[in-house]
Amino acid sequence: MMEKEQRKQLVIQMLTAGIITFCLLWLLFYIKKYVPFGVHSLASKDADFQYLDFLAYLKDVFDGKNNIDYSFSKSIGGACIGVFSYYLSSPFNLLLLLFDKSQLVLFVHVIITLKLACAAATFAFYLNRRFEEWNDGSVKKQALIIFLAVSYAVSQYGIAQACNIMWLDGFYMLPLIMLGVYRVVNGGRPVMLSVSVALAVLFNWYMGGINCVFACFWFLFEFAYSRLYSGDTKAEKTVIKDFAGKLGRFIYSMLAGVLISGVLFLPTIGAMRYSVRGSLDLGSLLDMSFIGDVSSVIDGYSLGAQSQKGSVSLYCGCLALIGFIGIFIGKKHNVKQKILAFVTLVVMLLMFYWNPLCMAFSLFKEVGSYWYRYSHVGIFCILFFAAEFFLSEDLNAVKWRVIIASAIFSAAMLGVNYLHGVQDNKLVWLTDALIVGVAVLIALISRLSKNVGAGRVFGIIFTVILCAVLTVETGYSVMLQMDNIHIDNGESFVEYETAMEGLINDLKEYDSDTYRISQTRSRATRSLEKRKTIMAKIRMIILNIRTMSEQIMTSRLVMGIGR
């Protein structure tokens, strides 16, 4: 049972991380003129092509105008349980009850910010409970947890996948699942793992499945971690027995979670059996080739970088990178512990560059777009080791190592980008300057923090400067990612939806019988002017049909027919 003070600190950390994330995003929405402050929108790509229309369908369901078990809104008619469980089962979608169809773009922005704020809160919760033995409650360590939590939420993945809002549920559920794994390995109750897995699958079965695959790898890591950090020297047979017991508890907990989610997941499987996407591409697992150049992960850690086939971006801030590097150069970790960190790094890279693992983390389906839709697991790994380094290490003892290692990484980034020529050179140089600059500030602060008098004052000044630099870096990184994915006509859906509602009302006035409307082309593939022209023609056709019908009925009545 946590003490009252510990609970208070935990709540403060979670709320602070979530509020900072929420306010940062809305501040940037205001500055960059996103809906409702302008016409820009993060509802781009598939969000513009599909998800806004799915949300409009869900709004109709809430209003009693449509249903999930069977709907004519789906092609020639059919069950929509598969659409609901993949795209619409997030609990945040209940907020749609508070919005009109004309406000769907605003609604998307609201739930993006809420989900990312939730991701910051869950990651703060994870760090607080996972590194409890090193979290002494000091202001410095509380601030560190909050900043790393915000870095997780507004990382490259968090912003880049804003156009795939249903995947963000898996993003904020991952820390809870990983904390559940930690507790199972260390003798805790398995309830958290089972419940978090069940909720993750219910909220979005696809990302829930990806998180479950990563949980299997993380179980092996946590077991090895617990052995190395506890200093346990049990005999080999005892280790095997211990592993078998914990593996059994892990499997039991995971299966329990999946079974709980079966209330929605099983009907989804039934609906998918006969769909085009219902089959698995298991044959591709035999392809042992590598995808892209592994070194691209270095220049991919640049401001504004995007993931693409053969090149993943795991950017989550300079502080996280410095902490990750610090694990390998720190004095608190012995050789075996550093080897474990290195093995984890290798496995993490294989997840993105070795085809069999790419297939496993894509749930055994070939991917043709949104490459590395599971890159949040790599970002999680980086931030895990960063938190471990900063919470456990005496920074004053390794300050020069941190600066040198950061400079070496920065030089490597310049060299790799020179060879690849993929990333923006100015942004690469800026990233390198920030990495080295932050490392120098950390070294100065750790050196001056133990002084008194003037030295301590300078330490406080440098701390304020560091916080300012990290805040500006975070905001600029988010802004660059928003610029990468946004669209400039966020209000076009509102105009389309308003016009469609008008057409439907005209049709209902003309014909109150059962009918359905289908489309021949995606709304997003036509310009606004073309859509207006087409809708005007449809409206004219409806009016002409209505006029002809009235004339025919009048003629029949005059002739005495149909009385």
C-alpha positions as CSV (number, residue, x, y, z in Angstrom):
1,M,0.0,0.0,0.0
2,M,1.4,3.4,-1.0
3,E,1.7,6.0,1.7
4,K,-0.5,9.1,1.5
5,E,2.4,11.3,0.5
6,Q,3.5,8.9,-2.3
7,R,-0.1,8.9,-3.6
8,K,-0.2,12.6,-3.6
9,Q,3.1,12.9,-5.5
10,L,1.8,10.3,-8.0
11,V,-1.4,12.2,-8.6
12,I,0.5,15.5,-9.0
13,Q,2.9,13.9,-11.5
14,M,0.1,12.4,-13.6
15,L,-2.1,15.5,-13.6
16,T,0.8,17.9,-14.3
17,A,2.1,15.8,-17.2
18,G,-1.4,15.5,-18.7
19,I,-2.2,19.1,-18.3
20,I,1.1,20.3,-19.7
21,T,0.6,18.1,-22.8
22,F,-3.0,19.2,-23.2
23,C,-2.2,22.9,-22.9
24,L,0.9,22.7,-25.2
25,L,-1.2,21.2,-28.0
26,W,-4.0,23.7,-27.7
27,L,-1.5,26.6,-27.6
28,L,0.0,25.3,-30.8
29,F,-3.5,24.9,-32.3
30,Y,-4.1,28.6,-31.5
31,I,-0.7,29.8,-32.8
32,K,-0.9,27.7,-36.0
33,K,-4.6,28.5,-36.7
34,Y,-6.0,25.0,-36.4
35,V,-9.8,24.4,-36.0
36,P,-11.5,26.0,-34.1
37,F,-9.1,29.0,-34.4
38,G,-8.6,28.6,-38.1
39,V,-9.0,26.2,-41.0
40,H,-6.0,23.9,-40.5
41,S,-6.7,20.4,-39.3
42,L,-4.9,17.2,-38.1
43,A,-7.7,15.2,-39.6
44,S,-5.7,14.4,-42.6
45,K,-4.9,11.4,-44.8
46,D,-7.2,8.5,-43.7
47,A,-8.8,10.7,-41.1
48,D,-10.0,12.9,-43.9
49,F,-10.8,10.1,-46.3
50,Q,-12.6,7.8,-43.8
51,Y,-12.6,8.5,-40.1
52,L,-14.6,11.6,-40.2
53,D,-17.3,9.7,-42.0
54,F,-17.1,6.9,-39.6
55,L,-17.5,9.3,-36.7
56,A,-20.6,10.8,-38.5
57,Y,-22.0,7.3,-38.7
58,L,-21.3,6.8,-35.0
59,K,-23.1,10.1,-34.2
60,D,-26.1,8.7,-36.1
61,V,-26.0,5.6,-34.0
62,F,-26.0,7.7,-30.8
63,D,-28.9,9.7,-32.2
64,G,-30.9,6.5,-33.0
65,K,-30.7,7.1,-36.7
66,N,-28.4,4.1,-37.4
67,N,-27.2,0.9,-35.7
68,I,-24.1,-1.2,-35.3
69,D,-25.5,-4.7,-35.8
70,Y,-26.7,-4.0,-39.4
71,S,-26.5,-0.8,-41.5
72,F,-27.2,0.2,-45.0
73,S,-24.4,2.8,-44.6
74,K,-22.0,-0.1,-45.3
75,S,-21.9,-0.8,-49.1
76,I,-25.1,-2.7,-49.9
77,G,-25.7,-3.3,-46.2
78,G,-24.2,-5.4,-43.6
79,A,-23.0,-5.8,-40.0
80,C,-20.7,-3.0,-38.8
81,I,-19.2,-4.6,-35.7
82,G,-15.9,-4.9,-37.5
83,V,-15.9,-1.2,-38.3
84,F,-16.9,-0.3,-34.7
85,S,-14.3,-2.5,-33.0
86,Y,-11.4,-1.2,-35.1
87,Y,-12.3,2.4,-35.6
88,L,-14.9,3.5,-33.1
89,S,-14.7,1.6,-29.8
90,S,-12.5,4.1,-27.9
91,P,-14.2,5.3,-24.7
92,F,-13.3,8.9,-25.7
93,N,-15.8,8.6,-28.6
94,L,-18.6,8.8,-26.0
95,L,-17.8,12.6,-26.0
96,L,-19.3,12.6,-29.5
97,L,-22.6,13.0,-27.7
98,L,-21.6,16.6,-26.9
99,F,-20.9,17.5,-30.5
100,D,-22.9,18.1,-33.7
101,K,-21.8,16.6,-37.0
102,S,-20.7,20.0,-38.1
103,Q,-18.2,20.0,-35.3
104,L,-16.5,16.7,-36.1
105,V,-13.1,18.2,-37.0
106,L,-13.1,20.0,-33.7
107,F,-14.1,16.8,-32.0
108,V,-11.1,15.0,-33.6
109,H,-8.8,17.7,-32.2
110,V,-10.3,17.4,-28.8
111,I,-9.8,13.6,-28.5
112,I,-6.3,13.8,-30.0
113,T,-5.3,16.2,-27.2
114,L,-7.2,14.1,-24.6
115,K,-5.6,10.9,-25.7
116,L,-2.1,12.3,-25.7
117,A,-2.7,13.9,-22.3
118,C,-3.8,10.5,-21.1
119,A,-0.6,9.0,-22.6
120,A,1.5,11.5,-20.6
121,A,-0.4,10.6,-17.4
122,T,-0.1,6.8,-17.9
123,F,3.6,7.1,-18.6
124,A,4.1,9.2,-15.5
125,F,2.2,6.6,-13.6
126,Y,4.5,3.9,-15.0
127,L,7.7,5.7,-14.2
128,N,6.6,6.5,-10.7
129,R,5.7,2.9,-9.9
130,R,8.4,1.1,-12.0
131,F,11.3,3.1,-10.5
132,E,9.9,3.5,-7.0
133,E,13.1,2.5,-5.3
134,W,15.0,5.5,-7.0
135,N,12.2,8.0,-6.7
136,D,13.0,9.7,-3.5
137,G,10.3,12.4,-3.9
138,S,12.7,15.2,-4.6
139,V,11.6,18.1,-6.8
140,K,14.3,17.2,-9.4
141,K,13.2,13.6,-9.8
142,Q,9.5,14.6,-9.9
143,A,10.2,17.1,-12.6
144,L,12.2,14.5,-14.5
145,I,9.3,12.1,-14.5
146,I,6.9,14.7,-15.6
147,F,9.2,15.9,-18.5
148,L,9.9,12.3,-19.7
149,A,6.1,11.6,-19.6
150,V,5.4,14.6,-21.7
151,S,8.2,13.6,-24.1
152,Y,6.5,10.2,-24.5
153,A,3.1,11.8,-25.3
154,V,4.3,14.4,-27.8
155,S,7.0,12.2,-29.4
156,Q,7.3,11.7,-33.1
157,Y,4.8,8.8,-32.9
158,G,2.2,10.6,-30.8
159,I,1.9,13.5,-33.3
160,A,2.5,11.7,-36.5
161,Q,-0.3,9.2,-35.7
162,A,-2.8,11.9,-34.9
163,C,-4.4,11.2,-38.2
164,N,-5.0,7.6,-37.0
165,I,-6.8,8.5,-33.9
166,M,-7.9,5.0,-33.1
167,W,-4.2,3.9,-32.7
168,L,-3.6,6.5,-29.9
169,D,-5.6,4.3,-27.5
170,G,-2.9,1.7,-27.7
171,F,-0.4,4.4,-27.2
172,Y,-1.7,5.4,-23.8
173,M,-2.4,1.8,-22.8
174,L,1.1,0.6,-23.4
175,P,2.7,1.9,-20.1
176,L,-0.1,0.2,-18.1
177,I,0.5,-3.1,-19.8
178,M,4.2,-2.9,-19.3
179,L,3.7,-2.0,-15.6
180,G,1.5,-5.1,-15.4
181,V,4.3,-7.2,-16.9
182,Y,6.7,-5.8,-14.3
183,R,4.4,-6.7,-11.4
184,V,3.9,-10.3,-12.7
185,V,7.7,-10.8,-13.0
186,N,8.3,-9.4,-9.5
187,G,5.6,-11.4,-7.7
188,G,2.9,-8.8,-7.8
189,R,-0.8,-9.4,-8.5
190,P,-1.6,-10.2,-12.2
191,V,-4.8,-8.2,-12.1
192,M,-3.3,-5.1,-13.7
193,L,-1.9,-7.0,-16.6
194,S,-5.1,-8.8,-17.3
195,V,-7.3,-5.7,-17.0
196,S,-5.0,-3.4,-19.1
197,V,-4.7,-6.1,-21.9
198,A,-8.5,-6.5,-21.9
199,L,-9.1,-2.7,-22.1
200,A,-6.4,-2.2,-24.8
201,V,-8.0,-4.9,-27.0
202,L,-11.5,-3.5,-26.4
203,F,-10.5,0.1,-27.2
204,N,-8.7,-1.0,-30.4
205,W,-7.9,-4.6,-31.0
206,Y,-5.2,-3.9,-33.6
207,M,-3.0,-1.8,-31.3
208,G,-3.9,-4.0,-28.4
209,G,-2.5,-6.9,-30.3
210,I,0.7,-5.1,-31.1
211,N,1.1,-4.2,-27.4
212,C,0.6,-7.8,-26.5
213,V,3.3,-8.9,-28.9
214,F,5.7,-6.4,-27.3
215,A,4.6,-7.5,-23.8
216,C,6.1,-11.0,-24.7
217,F,9.5,-9.4,-25.4
218,W,9.3,-7.2,-22.4
219,F,8.5,-10.1,-20.1
220,L,11.9,-11.6,-21.1
221,F,13.6,-8.3,-20.5
222,E,12.0,-7.8,-17.1
223,F,12.9,-11.3,-16.0
224,A,16.6,-10.8,-17.0
225,Y,16.5,-7.3,-15.5
226,S,15.2,-8.7,-12.2
227,R,18.0,-11.3,-12.1
228,L,20.8,-8.9,-12.8
229,Y,19.7,-6.0,-10.6
230,S,18.8,-8.2,-7.6
231,G,22.2,-9.8,-7.6
232,D,20.6,-13.2,-7.3
233,T,23.1,-16.1,-7.7
234,K,20.7,-19.1,-7.5
235,A,21.6,-22.3,-9.2
236,E,20.7,-22.9,-12.8
237,K,17.9,-25.3,-12.0
238,T,16.4,-22.8,-9.6
239,V,16.5,-20.1,-12.2
240,I,14.7,-22.4,-14.7
241,K,12.1,-23.2,-12.2
242,D,11.6,-19.5,-11.3
243,F,11.4,-18.6,-15.0
244,A,8.8,-21.4,-15.7
245,G,6.6,-20.2,-12.8
246,K,6.7,-16.5,-13.8
247,L,6.1,-17.5,-17.5
248,G,3.0,-19.4,-16.4
249,R,1.7,-16.5,-14.5
250,F,2.4,-14.2,-17.5
251,I,0.6,-16.4,-20.0
252,Y,-2.3,-16.9,-17.6
253,S,-2.7,-13.1,-17.1
254,M,-2.4,-12.4,-20.8
255,L,-5.0,-15.0,-21.7
256,A,-7.4,-13.8,-19.0
257,G,-7.2,-10.3,-20.5
258,V,-7.8,-11.5,-24.0
259,L,-10.8,-13.6,-22.8
260,I,-12.3,-10.6,-21.0
261,S,-12.1,-8.7,-24.3
262,G,-13.8,-11.5,-26.1
263,V,-17.2,-9.8,-25.6
264,L,-16.2,-7.6,-28.5
265,F,-13.2,-9.3,-30.0
266,L,-14.9,-12.6,-30.8
267,P,-17.7,-11.0,-32.8
268,T,-15.0,-9.0,-34.6
269,I,-13.2,-12.2,-35.6
270,G,-16.4,-13.7,-36.8
271,A,-17.1,-10.6,-39.0
272,M,-13.5,-10.6,-40.4
273,R,-13.4,-14.2,-41.4
274,Y,-14.9,-13.5,-44.8
275,S,-13.4,-10.1,-45.4
276,V,-10.4,-9.4,-47.7
277,R,-8.3,-8.5,-44.7
278,G,-9.3,-11.5,-42.6
279,S,-6.3,-13.7,-43.8
280,L,-2.8,-13.6,-42.5
281,D,0.4,-13.3,-44.6
282,L,2.3,-16.0,-42.8
283,G,4.3,-16.9,-45.8
284,S,6.2,-13.5,-45.5
285,L,7.7,-14.7,-42.2
286,L,10.0,-16.9,-44.2
287,D,11.6,-13.8,-45.8
288,M,14.7,-13.2,-43.6
289,S,15.8,-10.1,-45.3
290,F,16.5,-6.7,-43.8
291,I,14.4,-3.6,-44.7
292,G,16.5,-0.5,-45.2
293,D,19.7,0.6,-43.6
294,V,19.9,0.2,-39.8
295,S,22.0,3.3,-39.5
296,S,19.0,5.4,-40.7
297,V,17.8,5.2,-37.1
298,I,20.5,7.7,-36.2
299,D,19.6,10.5,-38.6
300,G,15.9,9.5,-38.0
301,Y,16.4,10.9,-34.5
302,S,16.2,14.4,-35.9
303,L,13.7,17.2,-35.4
304,G,10.9,16.9,-38.0
305,A,12.0,13.4,-39.1
306,Q,9.2,11.0,-40.4
307,S,9.1,7.2,-40.4
308,Q,9.1,5.7,-43.9
309,K,9.8,2.2,-45.2
310,G,13.4,1.3,-44.2
311,S,13.8,4.3,-41.9
312,V,12.2,4.7,-38.6
313,S,12.0,7.9,-36.5
314,L,12.1,7.4,-32.7
315,Y,12.4,11.0,-31.8
316,C,11.3,11.8,-28.3
317,G,13.6,14.7,-27.3
318,C,17.2,15.4,-26.6
319,L,16.9,14.6,-22.9
320,A,15.7,11.1,-23.6
321,L,18.5,10.4,-26.0
322,I,21.2,11.6,-23.6
323,G,19.7,9.4,-20.9
324,F,19.6,6.4,-23.2
325,I,23.3,6.9,-24.1
326,G,24.1,7.4,-20.5
327,I,23.1,3.8,-19.6
328,F,26.2,2.6,-21.6
329,I,28.7,5.1,-20.1
330,G,27.4,5.4,-16.5
331,K,29.2,4.1,-13.4
332,K,26.2,2.7,-11.6
333,H,25.6,-0.1,-14.0
334,N,27.9,-3.2,-14.2
335,V,29.0,-4.9,-17.4
336,K,26.2,-7.5,-17.3
337,Q,23.6,-4.8,-17.0
338,K,25.0,-2.8,-19.9
339,I,25.1,-6.0,-22.0
340,L,21.3,-6.4,-21.2
341,A,20.7,-2.8,-22.4
342,F,22.7,-3.5,-25.5
343,V,20.8,-6.7,-26.3
344,T,17.6,-4.8,-25.8
345,L,18.8,-2.1,-28.2
346,V,19.7,-4.8,-30.8
347,V,16.2,-6.4,-30.5
348,M,14.6,-3.0,-30.7
349,L,16.4,-2.3,-34.0
350,L,15.5,-5.7,-35.4
351,M,11.8,-4.9,-34.7
352,F,12.1,-2.1,-37.4
353,Y,14.7,-3.5,-39.8
354,W,14.3,-7.3,-39.9
355,N,11.4,-8.5,-41.9
356,P,10.1,-11.4,-39.6
357,L,9.9,-9.1,-36.6
358,C,8.4,-6.3,-38.8
359,M,5.7,-8.8,-39.8
360,A,5.1,-9.9,-36.2
361,F,4.6,-6.4,-35.0
362,S,2.3,-5.7,-37.9
363,L,0.3,-8.6,-36.7
364,F,1.4,-10.8,-39.6
365,K,-0.1,-8.6,-42.3
366,E,1.8,-6.9,-45.2
367,V,2.0,-3.2,-44.7
368,G,1.8,-0.7,-47.5
369,S,1.4,2.5,-45.6
370,Y,2.0,4.1,-42.2
371,W,5.2,2.3,-41.8
372,Y,6.3,1.5,-38.2
373,R,2.8,2.0,-36.8
374,Y,4.3,0.3,-33.8
375,S,7.3,2.6,-33.3
376,H,5.8,3.7,-29.9
377,V,7.4,0.5,-28.5
378,G,10.8,1.7,-29.5
379,I,10.2,5.2,-28.0
380,F,9.1,3.4,-24.8
381,C,12.4,1.6,-24.7
382,I,14.4,4.8,-25.1
383,L,12.5,6.6,-22.4
384,F,12.7,3.6,-20.0
385,F,16.5,3.6,-20.1
386,A,16.6,7.4,-20.0
387,A,14.5,7.3,-16.8
388,E,16.7,4.6,-15.3
389,F,19.9,6.6,-16.0
390,F,18.7,9.9,-14.7
391,L,17.0,8.5,-11.6
392,S,19.8,6.2,-10.5
393,E,23.1,7.8,-11.7
394,D,25.3,10.4,-10.0
395,L,25.4,12.8,-12.9
396,N,28.4,14.8,-11.5
397,A,30.5,11.6,-11.6
398,V,29.9,11.1,-15.4
399,K,29.4,14.6,-16.6
400,W,32.3,14.5,-19.0
401,R,31.3,11.1,-20.4
402,V,27.9,12.4,-21.1
403,I,29.2,15.4,-23.0
404,I,31.7,13.3,-25.0
405,A,29.1,10.6,-25.9
406,S,26.5,13.2,-26.9
407,A,29.1,14.9,-29.2
408,I,30.0,11.5,-30.7
409,F,26.3,10.7,-31.5
410,S,25.8,14.2,-33.0
411,A,28.8,13.7,-35.2
412,A,27.4,10.3,-36.3
413,M,24.1,11.9,-37.1
414,L,25.8,14.4,-39.3
415,G,27.8,11.7,-41.1
416,V,24.9,9.4,-41.6
417,N,22.7,12.2,-42.9
418,Y,25.5,13.2,-45.3
419,L,25.5,9.7,-46.7
420,H,21.7,9.3,-46.8
421,G,20.7,12.8,-47.6
422,V,17.1,12.2,-46.3
423,Q,16.7,14.6,-43.4
424,D,16.7,18.4,-43.6
425,N,20.3,19.5,-43.0
426,K,19.3,22.6,-41.0
427,L,17.2,20.5,-38.7
428,V,19.9,17.9,-38.3
429,W,22.4,20.7,-37.3
430,L,19.9,22.1,-34.9
431,T,19.2,18.7,-33.4
432,D,22.9,18.2,-32.9
433,A,23.4,21.6,-31.3
434,L,20.5,20.9,-28.9
435,I,21.9,17.5,-27.9
436,V,25.3,18.8,-27.1
437,G,23.9,22.0,-25.5
438,V,21.6,20.0,-23.2
439,A,24.4,17.7,-22.3
440,V,26.6,20.6,-21.3
441,L,23.8,22.2,-19.3
442,I,23.1,18.9,-17.4
443,A,26.9,18.7,-16.6
444,L,27.0,22.3,-15.3
445,I,23.9,21.8,-13.2
446,S,25.1,18.5,-11.7
447,R,28.4,20.2,-10.9
448,L,27.0,23.4,-9.4
449,S,24.1,21.8,-7.5
450,K,26.4,20.6,-4.7
451,N,27.9,24.1,-4.2
452,V,26.7,26.8,-1.9
453,G,26.4,30.5,-2.3
454,A,27.1,31.9,-5.8
455,G,27.7,28.4,-7.3
456,R,24.2,27.3,-6.2
457,V,22.7,30.4,-7.7
458,F,24.3,29.7,-11.0
459,G,23.1,26.1,-10.8
460,I,19.5,27.4,-10.4
461,I,20.0,29.8,-13.4
462,F,21.3,27.0,-15.6
463,T,18.4,24.8,-14.5
464,V,15.9,27.5,-15.6
465,I,17.8,27.8,-18.9
466,L,17.7,24.0,-19.4
467,C,13.9,23.9,-18.7
468,A,13.4,26.7,-21.2
469,V,15.5,25.0,-23.9
470,L,13.7,21.7,-23.4
471,T,10.3,23.3,-23.5
472,V,11.1,25.2,-26.7
473,E,12.6,22.1,-28.3
474,T,9.4,20.1,-27.4
475,G,7.1,22.7,-28.8
476,Y,9.1,23.1,-32.0
477,S,9.2,19.4,-32.5
478,V,5.5,19.1,-32.2
479,M,5.0,22.0,-34.5
480,L,7.2,20.4,-37.2
481,Q,5.3,17.1,-37.0
482,M,2.0,19.0,-37.2
483,D,3.2,20.8,-40.3
484,N,4.1,17.4,-41.8
485,I,0.6,15.9,-41.6
486,H,-1.9,18.7,-41.5
487,I,-4.4,19.8,-44.2
488,D,-5.4,23.4,-45.0
489,N,-9.1,22.9,-45.5
490,G,-10.3,21.6,-42.2
491,E,-13.7,23.2,-42.7
492,S,-14.4,21.4,-46.0
493,F,-16.0,18.4,-44.1
494,V,-18.4,20.8,-42.4
495,E,-19.6,22.2,-45.7
496,Y,-19.9,18.7,-47.1
497,E,-21.8,17.4,-44.2
498,T,-24.1,20.3,-44.1
499,A,-24.9,19.9,-47.8
500,M,-25.4,16.2,-47.4
501,E,-27.8,16.7,-44.5
502,G,-29.8,19.1,-46.8
503,L,-29.9,16.5,-49.6
504,I,-31.0,13.8,-47.3
505,N,-33.8,16.0,-45.9
506,D,-34.9,16.8,-49.4
507,L,-35.0,13.0,-50.2
508,K,-37.0,12.2,-47.1
509,E,-39.5,14.9,-48.0
510,Y,-39.9,13.4,-51.5
511,D,-39.8,9.8,-50.5
512,S,-40.3,8.5,-46.9
513,D,-39.7,4.9,-47.8
514,T,-36.5,2.9,-47.1
515,Y,-33.6,3.6,-49.4
516,R,-29.8,3.9,-49.2
517,I,-27.2,6.3,-50.6
518,S,-23.8,5.0,-51.8
519,Q,-20.8,6.8,-53.2
520,T,-18.7,6.3,-56.3
521,R,-15.7,8.3,-55.2
522,S,-14.2,9.4,-51.9
523,R,-15.3,12.9,-50.8
524,A,-11.7,13.8,-50.2
525,T,-10.6,13.2,-53.8
526,R,-12.8,16.0,-55.2
527,S,-12.2,19.7,-54.8
528,L,-14.6,21.7,-52.8
529,E,-15.9,23.5,-55.9
530,K,-16.6,20.3,-57.7
531,R,-18.4,18.9,-54.7
532,K,-20.6,22.0,-54.5
533,T,-21.4,21.7,-58.2
534,I,-22.3,18.0,-58.0
535,M,-24.5,18.6,-54.9
536,A,-26.2,21.5,-56.6
537,K,-27.0,19.2,-59.6
538,I,-28.3,16.4,-57.3
539,R,-30.5,18.9,-55.5
540,M,-31.9,20.1,-58.9
541,I,-32.6,16.5,-60.0
542,I,-34.5,15.9,-56.7
543,L,-36.5,19.1,-57.2
544,N,-37.3,18.1,-60.8
545,I,-38.4,14.7,-59.8
546,R,-40.6,16.1,-57.1
547,T,-42.1,18.6,-59.6
548,M,-42.7,15.8,-62.2
549,S,-44.3,13.6,-59.5
550,E,-46.6,16.4,-58.3
551,Q,-47.6,17.1,-61.9
552,I,-48.4,13.4,-62.6
553,M,-50.4,13.1,-59.4
554,T,-52.4,16.3,-60.3
555,S,-53.1,14.9,-63.8
556,R,-54.3,11.5,-62.3
557,L,-56.6,13.3,-59.9
558,V,-58.1,15.6,-62.7
559,M,-58.7,12.5,-64.7
560,G,-60.3,10.8,-61.8
561,I,-57.6,8.1,-61.5
562,G,-56.5,7.0,-58.1
563,R,-59.4,8.3,-56.1
